Amino acid sequence: MKITTIILAAGKGTRMCSELPKVLHKIANKPLLQHVYDMSSQLENNSIKIVIGHCAQLVTETLKDLPVSWIEQKQQLGTGHAVQQVSDQIADTDTVLILYGDVPLLKLATVKQLLSNVNDQSLALLTVNLENPNGYGRIVRNAEGKVTKIVEQKDASASEKLITEGNTGILAVQGDKLKQWLTQLGNNNAQGEYYLTDVIEMAVENGVTIVTSQAETEDEVLGVNDRIQLSHLERVYQQQQARSLMEQGVTLIDPARFDLRGSIESLGQDIEIDINVILEGKNRIGNNVKIGANTQIKNATIGDNVEIFANCVIENAVIGDNSRIGPFARLRPDAVLANDVHIGNFVEIKKSTVGLGSKINHLSYIGDSTIGSKVNIGAGTITCNYDGVNKFRTIIEDGAFIGSDTQLVAPVTVGKNATIGAGSTITRDCPENQLTLSRGKQFTLSGWQRPVKQEKL
């Protein structure tokens, strides 16, 4: 089966009250349209075409990496008119799948079931049973239960409005039939638009059977029309991700307070995640990992037996086995930690490697540095890596001990097993196995008195 998927994404989304096109609003930090594309791209032998209209250039620029055909609907005259714009790109023998760029949670299994219902004499239609069908087109059936037409709510009679089976707009049909019906569409309705739903009645008149199927839940086929629906589907999506992780053995202290805004490429066993943790991008998490509350992790690789304490921010970093991070630590891009590393509270690491068993436990900034194994860096240490124009590298070799409140002015190298005295500003290389320090001479001024504030007369 050769599939042509048409994703309708031309609308403005007036109720979003936004300059941003509706399909570019995000769930899990990914545009709605991207969600629809990602699902449909998993279908084999599938050519994807996206119909755009409002802010068309912004949509294509934002999603320029998608390998799709973009078709512009210069006037938004309804769903039928939108599909007409693609008519000349549909082969007669194609199975045409119609999707919507604002329906982000549709599942691949649901679409495959829909496609399985298409043949020479059938049109496949996805419907949904609703407690409150307000706003949906109604599925009208005859006495035998066969679909005869779809009527939009604004055109429905009082009795038709009582129907609770709603139209999702998602359908699949052979290309030659669809193209024929598209030429017959009219706009004699309350909206003055060309409704794609009118092809259902045409199909019935041509003796084509309408085969319906349904999604597992209403939320799966819910379109986003306002911020309330966007927020609702965000929570539905996150609940799905949380459930999937728990099914794979992850302990979530409170699944309602966890967000996955990306993917976990590799997942170990016995992982525990506390509340308000956000995972973004692509992550790899090893065995026996604990992640503390209020932590943000993006594009990270986390080894086995790692504990990340509360309130940490980790981005584009690698953490080796048996390491301990935080609380209140920040690992910035290109921070690479070997095994058994301790990064403590209010420590920031950027574009640096930290060797086996090294410790940076308190209130330090380490940037553009190469740190060897078994190094101890005292509280308040700063690598001064930037002169306002250029970045320079600090090298601290194995076994070095850096005293508290030290400034290492790069480029500088601290040799193996060297010791730097607390309160030093180091501007030259320090030899191995020696104590290096720089301090002003301490003195006490005899007879000095603290100033006293004079009272005003």
Stockholm file with secondary structure:
# STOCKHOLM 1.0

chainA/1-457         MKITTIILAAGKGTRMCSELPKVLHKIANKPLLQHVYDMSSQLENNSIKIVIGHCAQLVTETLKDLPVSWIEQKQQLGTGHAVQQVSDQIADTDTVLILYGDVPLLKLATVKQLLSNVNDQSLALLTVNLENPNGYGRIVRNAEGKVTKIVEQKDASASEKLITEGNTGILAVQGDKLKQWLTQLGNNNAQGEYYLTDVIEMAVENGVTIVTSQAETEDEVLGVNDRIQLSHLERVYQQQQARSLMEQGVTLIDPARFDLRGSIESLGQDIEIDINVILEGKNRIGNNVKIGANTQIKNATIGDNVEIFANCVIENAVIGDNSRIGPFARLRPDAVLANDVHIGNFVEIKKSTVGLGSKINHLSYIGDSTIGSKVNIGAGTITCNYDGVNKFRTIIEDGAFIGSDTQLVAPVTVGKNATIGAGSTITRDCPENQLTLSRGKQFTLSGWQRPVKQEKL
#=GR chainA/1-457 SS CCEEEEEEECCCCGGGCSSSCGGGSEETTEEHHHHHHHHHTTSTTEEEEEEECTTHHHHHHHTTTSCSEEEECSSCCCHHHHHHTTGGGCCTTCEEEEEETTCTTCCHHHHHHHHHTCBTTEEEEEEEECSCCTTSCEEEECTTSCEEEEECGGGCCTTGGGCCEEEEEEEEEEHHHHHHHHTTCCCCSTTCCCCTTHHHHHHHHTTCEEEEEECSSTGGGCCCCSHHHHHHHHHHHHHHHHHHHHHTTCEESCGGGEEEEEEEEEECSSCEECTTEEEEEEEEECTTCEECTTCEEESCEECTTCEECSSCEEESEEECTTCEECSSCEECTTEEECTTCEEEETCEEESCEECTTCEEEESCEEESEEECTTCEECTTCEEECBCSSCBCCEEECTTCEECSSCEEESSEEECTTCEECTTCEECSCBCTTCEECCCCCCCCCTTCCCCCCCCCC
#=GC SS_cons         CCEEEEEEECCCCGGGCSSSCGGGSEETTEEHHHHHHHHHTTSTTEEEEEEECTTHHHHHHHTTTSCSEEEECSSCCCHHHHHHTTGGGCCTTCEEEEEETTCTTCCHHHHHHHHHTCBTTEEEEEEEECSCCTTSCEEEECTTSCEEEEECGGGCCTTGGGCCEEEEEEEEEEHHHHHHHHTTCCCCSTTCCCCTTHHHHHHHHTTCEEEEEECSSTGGGCCCCSHHHHHHHHHHHHHHHHHHHHHTTCEESCGGGEEEEEEEEEECSSCEECTTEEEEEEEEECTTCEECTTCEEESCEECTTCEECSSCEEESEEECTTCEECSSCEECTTEEECTTCEEEETCEEESCEECTTCEEEESCEEESEEECTTCEECTTCEEECBCSSCBCCEEECTTCEECSSCEEESSEEECTTCEECTTCEECSCBCTTCEECCCCCCCCCTTCCCCCCCCCC
//
